[in-house]
Amino acid sequence: MHMYKPAAELLLHESVSLFDRIGEDLLLFRDRHGFMKCDADLRPLWETACAYVPFSWYIEPGGGRLFIVFEESAYFGLLDLEQGHLNYIKRPAAFSEAWFSNLFLWQDDEIFLYTAETDVVCVNVQTGDWRYSNYEEAPLFGRLVERGYDTRLTFERFIAPTTIISYDDLQERYVIWDAATNLESVIPFSDYAEYSLVDHRHQLFSITDSSRFYLYEKSQLKYKFEGCYSSVLLKSVLLDEEARRLAIVSTSTTFGNTWVQIFQKT
């Protein structure tokens, strides 16, 4: 199996509620300070204050913009990922109570979202116009929604633009499905926990829970780490297509600190 050693570390004195890769860089939301973008060595590129707490975010393919749904706010946000400029967009009254899922499809300046309260919604991120939509207008998005809410599987994660990861309880395996090609791949895994977080990149697949990390290449286990007692693992992010570098986010069991660490293959 692979072995990894620490390559970079960023210690933050508050919680980090959202964290993801943006191209070759990393984006995180610091609960008391707003958004922060770092390069792959954790060197800060910019920081942007934010008046509200994000509930979910939607990254534009290519990583140019980020559309944000805030918790308990009359606004949505549009973040320029190159410069860090954040604009607030008024939430229409018709959608004031809607809680959008993390499924989305971005087409030019329009983004399709889904919520049980209003079904499919289309937002023009440039004009701020909102309208009701349907699967006929965005059939690919319809396939994503149907798969995400398939009662035979437990939805785990959506990775834009078209990948849905689910867990099959009956056959004890993760199922990675691409809506654009309708192709599936599977990762056998019997030790499933509902709070596990997964990541997928080409042939690589990772599983992280509070104390364990597993890395698979196709369906073969390449690396595992069990028994993290000094901190709580929050998330792992695969930084390249060959698993040479990984980002691990963890927090203290007693303090509000968050560690972002880069590990590289020895």
C-alpha positions as YAML, in Angstrom:
chain: A
units: angstrom
residues:
- id: 1
  name: MET
  ca: [0.00, 0.00, 0.00]
- id: 2
  name: HIS
  ca: [1.01, 3.63, -0.43]
- id: 3
  name: MET
  ca: [2.55, 5.57, 2.44]
- id: 4
  name: TYR
  ca: [2.07, 9.30, 2.93]
- id: 5
  name: LYS
  ca: [3.93, 12.03, 4.77]
- id: 6
  name: PRO
  ca: [2.80, 15.58, 5.72]
- id: 7
  name: ALA
  ca: [3.73, 18.24, 3.13]
- id: 8
  name: ALA
  ca: [1.84, 21.37, 4.26]
- id: 9
  name: GLU
  ca: [-0.45, 22.46, 7.07]
- id: 10
  name: LEU
  ca: [-2.88, 25.31, 7.73]
- id: 11
  name: LEU
  ca: [-4.17, 25.81, 11.28]
- id: 12
  name: LEU
  ca: [-7.36, 27.85, 11.61]
- id: 13
  name: HIS
  ca: [-8.76, 28.98, 14.96]
- id: 14
  name: GLU
  ca: [-12.39, 28.42, 14.04]
- id: 15
  name: SER
  ca: [-14.61, 25.82, 12.43]
- id: 16
  name: VAL
  ca: [-14.63, 25.19, 8.69]
- id: 17
  name: SER
  ca: [-18.09, 24.18, 7.49]
- id: 18
  name: LEU
  ca: [-17.44, 23.83, 3.74]
- id: 19
  name: PHE
  ca: [-14.31, 22.76, 1.90]
- id: 20
  name: ASP
  ca: [-13.69, 21.67, -1.70]
- id: 21
  name: ARG
  ca: [-11.25, 21.77, -4.59]
- id: 22
  name: ILE
  ca: [-11.57, 24.42, -7.30]
- id: 23
  name: GLY
  ca: [-9.46, 23.22, -10.20]
- id: 24
  name: GLU
  ca: [-5.97, 22.92, -8.71]
- id: 25
  name: ASP
  ca: [-6.82, 25.16, -5.75]
- id: 26
  name: LEU
  ca: [-8.85, 24.75, -2.56]
- id: 27
  name: LEU
  ca: [-11.81, 26.77, -1.28]
- id: 28
  name: LEU
  ca: [-13.07, 26.79, 2.29]
- id: 29
  name: PHE
  ca: [-15.58, 28.70, 4.38]
- id: 30
  name: ARG
  ca: [-14.35, 29.81, 7.81]
- id: 31
  name: ASP
  ca: [-17.35, 30.19, 10.07]
- id: 32
  name: ARG
  ca: [-16.24, 33.53, 11.56]
- id: 33
  name: HIS
  ca: [-14.22, 34.99, 8.68]
- id: 34
  name: GLY
  ca: [-15.87, 34.04, 5.37]
- id: 35
  name: PHE
  ca: [-14.36, 32.50, 2.25]
- id: 36
  name: MET
  ca: [-10.71, 31.67, 1.73]
- id: 37
  name: LYS
  ca: [-8.99, 30.32, -1.37]
- id: 38
  name: CYS
  ca: [-5.60, 28.57, -1.15]
- id: 39
  name: ASP
  ca: [-3.28, 26.99, -3.66]
- id: 40
  name: ALA
  ca: [-2.42, 23.29, -3.49]
- id: 41
  name: ASP
  ca: [0.34, 24.04, -0.94]
- id: 42
  name: LEU
  ca: [-2.14, 25.87, 1.34]
- id: 43
  name: ARG
  ca: [-0.77, 29.33, 0.56]
- id: 44
  name: PRO
  ca: [-3.70, 31.80, 0.81]
- id: 45
  name: LEU
  ca: [-4.66, 33.45, -2.51]
- id: 46
  name: TRP
  ca: [-7.48, 35.65, -1.21]
- id: 47
  name: GLU
  ca: [-9.98, 36.03, 1.63]
- id: 48
  name: THR
  ca: [-13.49, 37.47, 1.43]
- id: 49
  name: ALA
  ca: [-15.77, 38.37, 4.32]
- id: 50
  name: CYS
  ca: [-19.34, 37.06, 4.19]
- id: 51
  name: ALA
  ca: [-22.41, 38.30, 6.07]
- id: 52
  name: TYR
  ca: [-24.22, 34.95, 6.08]
- id: 53
  name: VAL
  ca: [-23.47, 31.26, 6.62]
- id: 54
  name: PRO
  ca: [-23.64, 29.11, 3.45]
- id: 55
  name: PHE
  ca: [-26.02, 26.17, 3.49]
- id: 56
  name: SER
  ca: [-24.69, 24.81, 0.19]
- id: 57
  name: TRP
  ca: [-22.71, 26.03, -2.81]
- id: 58
  name: TYR
  ca: [-22.62, 25.27, -6.52]
- id: 59
  name: ILE
  ca: [-19.34, 25.48, -8.42]
- id: 60
  name: GLU
  ca: [-19.44, 26.48, -12.08]
- id: 61
  name: PRO
  ca: [-17.73, 23.98, -14.40]
- id: 62
  name: GLY
  ca: [-14.26, 25.39, -14.98]
- id: 63
  name: GLY
  ca: [-14.24, 26.98, -11.53]
- id: 64
  name: GLY
  ca: [-14.99, 30.59, -12.47]
- id: 65
  name: ARG
  ca: [-17.99, 31.31, -10.23]
- id: 66
  name: LEU
  ca: [-19.70, 29.96, -7.14]
- id: 67
  name: PHE
  ca: [-23.44, 30.27, -6.51]
- id: 68
  name: ILE
  ca: [-24.29, 30.13, -2.80]
- id: 69
  name: VAL
  ca: [-27.47, 29.33, -0.87]
- id: 70
  name: PHE
  ca: [-27.24, 30.90, 2.59]
- id: 71
  name: GLU
  ca: [-28.89, 29.68, 5.78]
- id: 72
  name: GLU
  ca: [-31.90, 31.74, 6.91]
- id: 73
  name: SER
  ca: [-31.18, 34.66, 4.63]
- id: 74
  name: ALA
  ca: [-33.18, 36.77, 2.19]
- id: 75
  name: TYR
  ca: [-30.21, 36.64, -0.20]
- id: 76
  name: PHE
  ca: [-28.21, 34.28, -2.33]
- id: 77
  name: GLY
  ca: [-24.60, 34.90, -3.29]
- id: 78
  name: LEU
  ca: [-22.42, 34.86, -6.42]
- id: 79
  name: LEU
  ca: [-18.70, 34.59, -5.70]
- id: 80
  name: ASP
  ca: [-16.00, 35.33, -8.31]
- id: 81
  name: LEU
  ca: [-13.50, 32.55, -7.67]
- id: 82
  name: GLU
  ca: [-10.65, 34.34, -9.45]
- id: 83
  name: GLN
  ca: [-10.72, 37.60, -7.48]
- id: 84
  name: GLY
  ca: [-12.90, 36.74, -4.49]
- id: 85
  name: HIS
  ca: [-15.60, 39.37, -5.15]
- id: 86
  name: LEU
  ca: [-18.95, 38.45, -3.57]
- id: 87
  name: ASN
  ca: [-22.29, 39.84, -4.77]
- id: 88
  name: TYR
  ca: [-25.59, 39.30, -2.95]
- id: 89
  name: ILE
  ca: [-28.74, 38.44, -4.91]
- id: 90
  name: LYS
  ca: [-32.21, 39.03, -3.45]
- id: 91
  name: ARG
  ca: [-34.11, 35.80, -2.86]
- id: 92
  name: PRO
  ca: [-37.59, 36.06, -4.47]
- id: 93
  name: ALA
  ca: [-40.52, 35.73, -2.11]
- id: 94
  name: ALA
  ca: [-41.77, 32.64, -3.97]
- id: 95
  name: PHE
  ca: [-38.61, 30.79, -2.97]
- id: 96
  name: SER
  ca: [-38.10, 32.31, 0.48]
- id: 97
  name: GLU
  ca: [-38.78, 29.05, 2.33]
- id: 98
  name: ALA
  ca: [-37.12, 26.69, -0.15]
- id: 99
  name: TRP
  ca: [-34.17, 24.53, 0.95]
- id: 100
  name: PHE
  ca: [-32.29, 23.50, -2.14]
- id: 101
  name: SER
  ca: [-30.52, 20.16, -2.45]
- id: 102
  name: ASN
  ca: [-26.88, 19.95, -3.53]
- id: 103
  name: LEU
  ca: [-27.88, 18.70, -6.98]
- id: 104
  name: PHE
  ca: [-27.43, 21.27, -9.74]
- id: 105
  name: LEU
  ca: [-26.70, 21.74, -13.41]
- id: 106
  name: TRP
  ca: [-24.98, 24.89, -14.69]
- id: 107
  name: GLN
  ca: [-25.62, 25.99, -18.31]
- id: 108
  name: ASP
  ca: [-23.93, 29.27, -19.31]
- id: 109
  name: ASP
  ca: [-25.39, 31.91, -16.96]
- id: 110
  name: GLU
  ca: [-28.25, 29.70, -15.79]
- id: 111
  name: ILE
  ca: [-28.19, 27.16, -13.01]
- id: 112
  name: PHE
  ca: [-30.86, 24.51, -12.41]
- id: 113
  name: LEU
  ca: [-31.59, 23.63, -8.76]
- id: 114
  name: TYR
  ca: [-33.95, 21.22, -7.03]
- id: 115
  name: THR
  ca: [-36.02, 21.46, -3.88]
- id: 116
  name: ALA
  ca: [-38.97, 19.44, -2.64]
- id: 117
  name: GLU
  ca: [-40.95, 22.63, -2.01]
- id: 118
  name: THR
  ca: [-40.76, 24.03, -5.57]
- id: 119
  name: ASP
  ca: [-39.31, 21.15, -7.65]
- id: 120
  name: VAL
  ca: [-36.99, 22.40, -10.45]
- id: 121
  name: VAL
  ca: [-35.94, 26.06, -10.42]
- id: 122
  name: CYS
  ca: [-33.77, 27.92, -12.92]
- id: 123
  name: VAL
  ca: [-31.74, 30.95, -11.85]
- id: 124
  name: ASN
  ca: [-29.96, 33.41, -14.11]
- id: 125
  name: VAL
  ca: [-26.92, 34.35, -12.03]
- id: 126
  name: GLN
  ca: [-26.23, 37.51, -14.06]
- id: 127
  name: THR
  ca: [-29.70, 39.07, -14.04]
- id: 128
  name: GLY
  ca: [-30.94, 37.56, -10.76]
- id: 129
  name: ASP
  ca: [-34.11, 36.30, -12.47]
- id: 130
  name: TRP
  ca: [-35.76, 33.17, -11.05]
- id: 131
  name: ARG
  ca: [-38.32, 30.92, -12.72]
- id: 132
  name: TYR
  ca: [-39.90, 27.50, -12.38]
- id: 133
  name: SER
  ca: [-38.56, 24.86, -14.75]
- id: 134
  name: ASN
  ca: [-38.96, 21.14, -15.53]
- id: 135
  name: TYR
  ca: [-37.11, 18.05, -16.69]
- id: 136
  name: GLU
  ca: [-38.03, 18.68, -20.32]
- id: 137
  name: GLU
  ca: [-35.99, 21.87, -20.31]
- id: 138
  name: ALA
  ca: [-33.02, 20.16, -18.62]
- id: 139
  name: PRO
  ca: [-33.31, 16.37, -19.12]
- id: 140
  name: LEU
  ca: [-29.77, 15.72, -17.84]
- id: 141
  name: PHE
  ca: [-30.66, 17.45, -14.60]
- id: 142
  name: GLY
  ca: [-33.81, 15.35, -14.40]
- id: 143
  name: ARG
  ca: [-31.73, 12.17, -14.54]
- id: 144
  name: LEU
  ca: [-29.52, 13.49, -11.74]
- id: 145
  name: VAL
  ca: [-32.52, 14.24, -9.52]
- id: 146
  name: GLU
  ca: [-34.13, 10.86, -10.16]
- id: 147
  name: ARG
  ca: [-30.91, 9.04, -9.32]
- id: 148
  name: GLY
  ca: [-30.23, 11.16, -6.24]
- id: 149
  name: TYR
  ca: [-33.68, 10.35, -4.84]
- id: 150
  name: ASP
  ca: [-33.71, 6.68, -5.85]
- id: 151
  name: THR
  ca: [-35.11, 4.90, -2.77]
- id: 152
  name: ARG
  ca: [-33.12, 1.74, -3.52]
- id: 153
  name: LEU
  ca: [-29.85, 3.58, -2.83]
- id: 154
  name: THR
  ca: [-28.56, 5.93, -0.14]
- id: 155
  name: PHE
  ca: [-27.40, 9.17, -1.74]
- id: 156
  name: GLU
  ca: [-23.89, 10.10, -0.60]
- id: 157
  name: ARG
  ca: [-22.45, 12.85, -2.79]
- id: 158
  name: PHE
  ca: [-22.87, 14.71, -6.05]
- id: 159
  name: ILE
  ca: [-19.68, 15.67, -7.90]
- id: 160
  name: ALA
  ca: [-20.29, 18.15, -10.70]
- id: 161
  name: PRO
  ca: [-21.01, 18.06, -13.49]
- id: 162
  name: THR
  ca: [-22.67, 14.61, -13.71]
- id: 163
  name: THR
  ca: [-21.42, 12.12, -11.09]
- id: 164
  name: ILE
  ca: [-23.59, 10.76, -8.28]
- id: 165
  name: ILE
  ca: [-22.21, 8.49, -5.56]
- id: 166
  name: SER
  ca: [-24.66, 6.29, -3.67]
- id: 167
  name: TYR
  ca: [-24.45, 3.40, -1.24]
- id: 168
  name: ASP
  ca: [-26.17, 0.09, -1.98]
- id: 169
  name: ASP
  ca: [-27.09, -1.42, 1.41]
- id: 170
  name: LEU
  ca: [-28.23, -4.75, 0.02]
- id: 171
  name: GLN
  ca: [-24.99, -5.47, -1.85]
- id: 172
  name: GLU
  ca: [-22.74, -3.51, 0.56]
- id: 173
  name: ARG
  ca: [-21.01, -1.33, -1.99]
- id: 174
  name: TYR
  ca: [-20.62, 2.24, -3.16]
- id: 175
  name: VAL
  ca: [-21.99, 2.89, -6.64]
- id: 176
  name: ILE
  ca: [-20.43, 5.64, -8.76]
- id: 177
  name: TRP
  ca: [-22.74, 6.65, -11.60]
- id: 178
  name: ASP
  ca: [-22.26, 9.16, -14.41]
- id: 179
  name: ALA
  ca: [-25.49, 10.70, -15.71]
- id: 180
  name: ALA
  ca: [-23.91, 11.76, -19.02]
- id: 181
  name: THR
  ca: [-22.74, 8.26, -19.99]
- id: 182
  name: ASN
  ca: [-24.99, 6.10, -17.78]
- id: 183
  name: LEU
  ca: [-21.88, 4.13, -16.76]
- id: 184
  name: GLU
  ca: [-21.47, 2.67, -13.27]
- id: 185
  name: SER
  ca: [-18.51, 1.52, -11.23]
- id: 186
  name: VAL
  ca: [-18.60, -0.05, -7.76]
- id: 187
  name: ILE
  ca: [-16.44, -0.08, -4.63]
- id: 188
  name: PRO
  ca: [-17.19, -3.04, -2.31]
- id: 189
  name: PHE
  ca: [-17.36, -1.69, 1.26]
- id: 190
  name: SER
  ca: [-19.18, -3.44, 4.09]
- id: 191
  name: ASP
  ca: [-18.18, -1.20, 7.01]
- id: 192
  name: TYR
  ca: [-20.55, 1.61, 6.03]
- id: 193
  name: ALA
  ca: [-21.46, 4.54, 8.27]
- id: 194
  name: GLU
  ca: [-24.02, 7.23, 7.46]
- id: 195
  name: TYR
  ca: [-21.64, 10.04, 8.43]
- id: 196
  name: SER
  ca: [-18.89, 8.91, 6.04]
- id: 197
  name: LEU
  ca: [-17.78, 11.40, 3.38]
- id: 198
  name: VAL
  ca: [-16.55, 10.25, -0.01]
- id: 199
  name: ASP
  ca: [-14.54, 11.71, -2.87]
- id: 200
  name: HIS
  ca: [-14.02, 10.48, -6.41]
- id: 201
  name: ARG
  ca: [-11.54, 11.46, -9.10]
- id: 202
  name: HIS
  ca: [-11.12, 9.36, -12.25]
- id: 203
  name: GLN
  ca: [-10.07, 5.89, -10.97]
- id: 204
  name: LEU
  ca: [-9.64, 7.03, -7.36]
- id: 205
  name: PHE
  ca: [-12.15, 6.84, -4.52]
- id: 206
  name: SER
  ca: [-11.76, 7.84, -0.87]
- id: 207
  name: ILE
  ca: [-13.87, 7.26, 2.23]
- id: 208
  name: THR
  ca: [-13.49, 9.34, 5.39]
- id: 209
  name: ASP
  ca: [-15.28, 9.18, 8.70]
- id: 210
  name: SER
  ca: [-14.37, 10.58, 12.11]
- id: 211
  name: SER
  ca: [-11.34, 8.31, 12.62]
- id: 212
  name: ARG
  ca: [-10.69, 6.38, 9.39]
- id: 213
  name: PHE
  ca: [-9.48, 7.06, 5.86]
- id: 214
  name: TYR
  ca: [-9.58, 4.60, 2.95]
- id: 215
  name: LEU
  ca: [-8.21, 5.11, -0.56]
- id: 216
  name: TYR
  ca: [-9.22, 2.89, -3.47]
- id: 217
  name: GLU
  ca: [-7.98, 2.71, -7.05]
- id: 218
  name: LYS
  ca: [-10.81, 1.23, -9.06]
- id: 219
  name: SER
  ca: [-12.02, -1.43, -6.59]
- id: 220
  name: GLN
  ca: [-8.61, -2.14, -5.02]
- id: 221
  name: LEU
  ca: [-7.73, -0.80, -1.58]
- id: 222
  name: LYS
  ca: [-4.46, 1.14, -1.87]
- id: 223
  name: TYR
  ca: [-4.16, 2.82, 1.51]
- id: 224
  name: LYS
  ca: [-6.00, 2.89, 4.80]
- id: 225
  name: PHE
  ca: [-5.58, 4.71, 8.08]
- id: 226
  name: GLU
  ca: [-7.58, 3.74, 11.17]
- id: 227
  name: GLY
  ca: [-7.60, 4.93, 14.73]
- id: 228
  name: CYS
  ca: [-7.23, 8.72, 14.69]
- id: 229
  name: TYR
  ca: [-7.71, 9.58, 18.37]
- id: 230
  name: SER
  ca: [-6.15, 13.04, 18.69]
- id: 231
  name: SER
  ca: [-8.55, 14.77, 16.29]
- id: 232
  name: VAL
  ca: [-11.77, 14.22, 14.36]
- id: 233
  name: LEU
  ca: [-11.46, 13.74, 10.61]
- id: 234
  name: LEU
  ca: [-13.96, 15.84, 8.67]
- id: 235
  name: LYS
  ca: [-13.19, 15.37, 5.01]
- id: 236
  name: SER
  ca: [-10.62, 14.20, 2.48]
- id: 237
  name: VAL
  ca: [-10.00, 15.67, -0.97]
- id: 238
  name: LEU
  ca: [-8.04, 13.98, -3.76]
- id: 239
  name: LEU
  ca: [-5.73, 16.60, -5.27]
- id: 240
  name: ASP
  ca: [-4.53, 14.76, -8.38]
- id: 241
  name: GLU
  ca: [-5.47, 11.85, -10.60]
- id: 242
  name: GLU
  ca: [-2.80, 9.49, -9.25]
- id: 243
  name: ALA
  ca: [-3.30, 10.04, -5.50]
- id: 244
  name: ARG
  ca: [0.12, 11.56, -5.09]
- id: 245
  name: ARG
  ca: [-1.33, 14.32, -2.88]
- id: 246
  name: LEU
  ca: [-4.30, 14.38, -0.52]
- id: 247
  name: ALA
  ca: [-5.92, 17.08, 1.58]
- id: 248
  name: ILE
  ca: [-7.32, 16.07, 4.96]
- id: 249
  name: VAL
  ca: [-9.50, 18.39, 7.06]
- id: 250
  name: SER
  ca: [-9.78, 17.65, 10.78]
- id: 251
  name: THR
  ca: [-10.83, 19.36, 13.99]
- id: 252
  name: SER
  ca: [-9.91, 19.15, 17.66]
- id: 253
  name: THR
  ca: [-12.04, 17.03, 19.98]
- id: 254
  name: THR
  ca: [-11.99, 19.79, 22.62]
- id: 255
  name: PHE
  ca: [-11.36, 23.10, 20.79]
- id: 256
  name: GLY
  ca: [-12.84, 24.81, 17.73]
- id: 257
  name: ASN
  ca: [-9.62, 24.65, 15.73]
- id: 258
  name: THR
  ca: [-9.52, 23.21, 12.22]
- id: 259
  name: TRP
  ca: [-6.47, 21.72, 10.54]
- id: 260
  name: VAL
  ca: [-6.10, 21.50, 6.77]
- id: 261
  name: GLN
  ca: [-3.19, 19.20, 5.93]
- id: 262
  name: ILE
  ca: [-1.63, 18.15, 2.64]
- id: 263
  name: PHE
  ca: [-0.12, 14.66, 2.51]
- id: 264
  name: GLN
  ca: [2.03, 13.41, -0.34]
- id: 265
  name: LYS
  ca: [3.03, 9.92, -1.35]
- id: 266
  name: THR
  ca: [6.49, 8.83, -0.21]
...
